[in-house]
Amino acid sequence: MTRTEPARFRTRITELFGIEHPILLGGLHHLGESGIVSAVVNAGGMGFVTSRSFATPQAFRTDLQRCRDLTAGKPFGVNLTISRRPGFNRDLSAWIEVALDEGVRLFESAGSAPDEIVEPIHRGGGVLLHKCPSVRHAVTAQRLGVDAIGLVGMEEGGHPGANQLPSFVNAAYALSRVTVPLVVGGGIGHGRQIAAALAMGADAVVMGSRFMVASEIIAHEALKRRIVELDEHGSMAILGTIGDTWRVMVNETAREVQRLEAAGARSHREFGDLILSTRTIERVYEAGQVEEGIVSLGPAAGFADAIVPAADIMAQLMREAAAAARGFRQMCEFED
Ligand SMILES: Cc1cc2nc3c(=O)[nH]c(=O)nc-3n(C[C@H](O)[C@H](O)[C@H](O)COP(=O)(O)O)c2cc1C
């Protein structure tokens, strides 16, 4: 192999998911639809159509059919949120049934423990990766029979839970406690971090923030331009005071939420519509008013330097990972 050829990393996840590169695009509320998912899948990674973004099972089914057309037979996945809120999970079995019926076999779940979904997914011939923010939850999910774990750290864009540990600390502990394939996420935006995760023993990475500038992401260009300008300090954690830590883009709305927390607000209700996803969708994603709503985002977004197709981001990540892996190989001296 010459130095200019891209590397191939073969892991238990590339085998299990039937993908070329060990890069997963995790679920993205409202944005994780067939456009971006098929772009990542066609570039050799894995993506998950995010079920909770759809108002009805029929709308979800239509998007899965579109994704199947766009990926021309390559496997793609579905993301499921398991909520703690009473009544919210009633629809979960309907989403799973629709996905299986449309030929989807790969699932990413996040939120509460996946005890109710392992059996129906396996009965339908599916594979379940459960994404969680702590090693304790990972061990529980493994005991419940999931096929792979996604372990995220506090740097994750979105909801990293009450966990206060970074992704590489979590992963290093998990690797001695979890035997199923392990995917690491949170703060990963450069290929050298992918190489480091694999060198540590992980089977893949799960990413989100770095892909927010992909041309296929259905958000306003003004948001993508803002993200391109950000450096590693472009995100902040809010709502930790009410036990619902959320890592988001720094903007006026996030600062206002922080001010309300400092002034003593202690329930979701007291933040009014500031924290509602409908506000983010209408004002930020659709109208491009980037100060006007909360956007899930982590420091990995600082690596985003241009609005380009997801395939270009994937290719850049793989070039960077290959360069780091070559450097690592050169510094190793083995006695055997
Ligand atoms: C805008 C946005 C929306 C997200 N929505 C979801 C979601 O609905 N379900 C989910 O499981 N994860 C969601 N995540 C988390 C990602 O799937 C992924 O785990 C995370 O982005 C990885 O950390 P990173 O942002 O540091 O790369 C979201 C992340 C972002 C940036």
Ligand as a Chemical Component Dictionary entry (heavy atoms), coordinates in Angstrom:
data_LIG
# 
_chem_comp.id                   LIG 
_chem_comp.type                 NON-POLYMER 
_chem_comp.pdbx_formal_charge   0 
_chem_comp.three_letter_code    LIG 
# 
loop_
_chem_comp_atom.comp_id 
_chem_comp_atom.atom_id 
_chem_comp_atom.alt_atom_id 
_chem_comp_atom.type_symbol 
_chem_comp_atom.charge 
_chem_comp_atom.model_Cartn_x 
_chem_comp_atom.model_Cartn_y 
_chem_comp_atom.model_Cartn_z 
_chem_comp_atom.pdbx_ordinal 
LIG C1  C1  C 0 -28.560 18.098 16.281 1  
LIG C2  C2  C 0 -28.435 16.786 17.004 2  
LIG C3  C3  C 0 -29.582 16.031 17.254 3  
LIG C4  C4  C 0 -29.468 14.788 17.906 4  
LIG N1  N1  N 0 -30.599 14.041 18.092 5  
LIG C5  C5  C 0 -30.490 12.775 18.580 6  
LIG C6  C6  C 0 -31.627 11.915 18.649 7  
LIG O1  O1  O 0 -32.750 12.297 18.307 8  
LIG N2  N2  N 0 -31.443 10.647 19.102 9  
LIG C7  C7  C 0 -30.196 10.174 19.481 10 
LIG O2  O2  O 0 -30.078 9.010  19.848 11 
LIG N3  N3  N 0 -29.109 10.970 19.448 12 
LIG C8  C8  C 0 -29.227 12.255 19.000 13 
LIG N4  N4  N 0 -28.103 13.045 18.921 14 
LIG C9  C9  C 0 -26.791 12.502 19.339 15 
LIG C10 C10 C 0 -26.057 11.879 18.128 16 
LIG O3  O3  O 0 -26.731 10.780 17.616 17 
LIG C11 C11 C 0 -24.642 11.417 18.518 18 
LIG O4  O4  O 0 -24.715 10.432 19.534 19 
LIG C12 C12 C 0 -23.796 12.572 19.002 20 
LIG O5  O5  O 0 -23.948 13.668 18.140 21 
LIG C13 C13 C 0 -22.335 12.189 19.086 22 
LIG O6  O6  O 0 -21.590 13.210 19.702 23 
LIG P1  P1  P 0 -20.945 14.436 18.866 24 
LIG O7  O7  O 0 -22.058 15.381 18.627 25 
LIG O8  O8  O 0 -19.943 14.966 19.821 26 
LIG O9  O9  O 0 -20.370 13.867 17.608 27 
LIG C14 C14 C 0 -28.194 14.314 18.322 28 
LIG C15 C15 C 0 -27.054 15.096 18.090 29 
LIG C16 C16 C 0 -27.146 16.323 17.440 30 
LIG C17 C17 C 0 -25.904 17.118 17.178 31 
# 
loop_
_chem_comp_bond.comp_id 
_chem_comp_bond.atom_id_1 
_chem_comp_bond.atom_id_2 
_chem_comp_bond.value_order 
_chem_comp_bond.pdbx_ordinal 
LIG C1  C2  SING 1  
LIG C2  C3  SING 2  
LIG C2  C16 DOUB 3  
LIG C3  C4  DOUB 4  
LIG C4  N1  SING 5  
LIG C4  C14 SING 6  
LIG N1  C5  DOUB 7  
LIG C5  C6  SING 8  
LIG C5  C8  SING 9  
LIG C6  O1  DOUB 10 
LIG C6  N2  SING 11 
LIG N2  C7  SING 12 
LIG C7  O2  DOUB 13 
LIG C7  N3  SING 14 
LIG N3  C8  DOUB 15 
LIG C8  N4  SING 16 
LIG N4  C9  SING 17 
LIG N4  C14 SING 18 
LIG C9  C10 SING 19 
LIG C10 O3  SING 20 
LIG C10 C11 SING 21 
LIG C11 O4  SING 22 
LIG C11 C12 SING 23 
LIG C12 O5  SING 24 
LIG C12 C13 SING 25 
LIG C13 O6  SING 26 
LIG O6  P1  SING 27 
LIG P1  O7  DOUB 28 
LIG P1  O8  SING 29 
LIG P1  O9  SING 30 
LIG C14 C15 DOUB 31 
LIG C15 C16 SING 32 
LIG C16 C17 SING 33 
# 
